[in-house]
Amino acid sequence: MIKYKLKNTNITNTAGDIIYIEDVTGEYSEDNPTGYGGPNQLREEKALFLVAYYKGSKGDLRATIRNYDVTVDYRFQLKLTSDGWYRINLLAFDLYDESLLETYTVGDIFYQASTGFLLRIDLDPDLGFITTKVELNDLLGKDLEVESLDVFIIYNSCKVMIRLNSMVSDLLTNNVDFSDKRLIRLKDNYDLVRAITEGASYEFCRGNKATAQKNIEFLNNNSYVSE
C-alpha cells in the first residue's frame, strides 16, 4: 500500500509568490516499502489531486495550485496570496478501467484519463454497475484526503525587514545622529517585525497554528509596519 508524502521546498522565485510542493513518496524499496512500484502501484497508475487552503483567522480561502499533470508530475506550484498558514491536501485515485467495471465497489471514485473526469461507481436497478461523473469540489471534506501538509510562510515579512535595513543604511549614509528620531523609529519597527515573525514561527512549531496565523495577520494588515 502506498503511503504518500508531501514536502515543501520553500520559495525559490524572486517575486516571492510561489512555493514549491513535492511528492516525495519515492520508489519502492526495502527501506521504503510504501513507495511507488514493487507490490504497489506505479506513479503513473495513480491520479494525484492537490487542493490548497489559506487558513485565515476568518475562515479558509482556496489557494491556487498551478496546472499540472495528475498522472505524471511530482512537483507542484502553490500561488501565495499572503504570509501565513497554508494547508495542502492530497487526494489520490486509481485510474478507471471500463473492463473492470463490474469488479469495482459501489461508491469508489476513479479517474478516467481519457476524459479527465472523476467517476463514482454506482449501481442502477436496471442497468447494473454504472459510472457517475463527480466534481473534485464535491468530494472535499469527505475523508478522502490521503496526505496533508501544513506550511507557514513569512517570506514577505522578511522582505519588510530587508527594506527597513535599507532605510536605516540610507540614514546612516547621511551621517544622522544616533539619537535621530527617524532612526529610532526604524529600529523599533524592525524589532517589532522581527519579534512578531519569530513569535509566529515559534507558535507554529509548537502546534499553535491558529495563534501563529493571527500573529502574522497583524503584519499582513497593519500598514504602519508593513508598508
Secondary structure, DSSP 8 states (H G I E B T S, - for coil): -----EEE----STTS-EEEEEE---B--SS-TTSBSTTS--GGGEEEEEEEEEEETTEEEEEEE----TTT-SEEEEE--SSEEEEEEEEEEEE--GGGGGGS-TT-EEEETTTTEEEEEEEETTTEEEEEEE-HHHHTTSS---EEEEEEE-HHHHHHHHHHHHHHHHHHHTT--TT-HHHHHHHHHHHHHHHHHHHHHHHHHTT-HHHHHHHHHHHHH-HHHH-
